[in-house]
Amino acid sequence: MVVVVANRAVEMRDGASLDFFGQLSRIASNVKTYAHRRRVEQRLQSLDDRMLADIGLERADIRTYVWGR
């Protein structure tokens, strides 16, 4: 099977197209997750320190809470 990707013909093995679309799906999912986490981080950063304390967070903990690092 030959598939055209970005104006280039790419030879694909049987089932390779499924791998391609699976990878594309994972990339889209990762972008969606990143955007969601970024929005959550921005919203938490917009809260004042008292509101953060009410939910058990300190400003310094937001990045670790959102990104898990």
C-alpha positions in Angstrom: 0.0 0.0 0.0 1.3 3.5 -0.8 0.0 6.5 1.2 0.6 10.2 0.4 1.7 12.1 3.5 2.7 15.8 3.2 3.1 15.4 -0.6 5.4 12.4 -0.1 4.6 8.8 -1.1 5.2 6.5 1.8 5.3 2.7 1.4 3.3 1.1 4.2 3.3 -2.5 5.4 0.0 -4.3 6.1 -1.4 -2.8 9.3 1.1 0.1 9.3 -1.7 2.5 8.5 -3.4 1.5 11.7 -0.1 2.3 13.6 0.0 5.7 11.9 -3.5 6.5 12.9 -2.9 5.1 16.4 0.1 7.4 16.8 -1.9 10.4 15.4 -4.6 9.6 17.9 -2.1 9.5 20.8 -0.6 12.8 19.7 -4.1 14.4 19.6 -4.8 13.0 23.0 -1.5 14.4 24.4 -2.3 17.8 23.0 -5.7 17.8 24.5 -4.3 16.7 27.9 -1.7 19.4 27.8 -4.2 22.1 27.0 -6.5 20.9 29.8 -3.6 20.9 32.4 -2.5 24.3 31.2 -6.0 25.7 31.8 -6.2 24.1 35.2 -2.8 25.6 36.1 -3.9 29.1 35.0 -7.1 28.9 36.9 -5.4 27.7 40.1 -2.8 30.5 39.7 -5.6 33.0 39.5 -6.9 32.1 42.9 -5.7 34.1 45.9 -3.7 32.4 48.7 -6.6 32.0 51.0 -8.7 30.2 48.4 -5.7 27.9 47.6 -5.4 27.2 51.4 -9.1 26.3 51.5 -8.5 23.5 49.0 -5.2 22.4 50.6 -2.7 23.9 48.2 0.0 26.5 48.4 1.0 28.6 45.4 4.4 26.7 45.2 2.5 23.4 44.9 0.4 24.2 41.9 2.9 23.1 39.2 3.6 19.8 41.0 -0.2 19.2 41.6 -1.1 19.8 37.9 1.9 18.3 36.1 2.9 15.6 38.7 6.5 16.6 38.8 
